[in-house]
Amino acid sequence: MTGSLQTYQRFVDDHWNLYDYPDPMDMPSTLPDHLRWLADAGFVGANVFWQRAGHAVYGGYKAE
């Protein structure tokens, strides 16, 4: 709002971009792992329904 890049530079200096500087203690499991766990739990058709920019909606169907 002020035209200053000071806030942006602080963001860069503090390594807040988790894509460039991932936290080694906070590494989520991979999407294939999640799909395999669903299949192992008895869900059929486990698949990704939507995926974009590192986010995903996935699931499966449980027979009654």
Helices and strands as residue ranges (DSSP letters): H 6-13, H 31-40, E 43-52, E 55-62
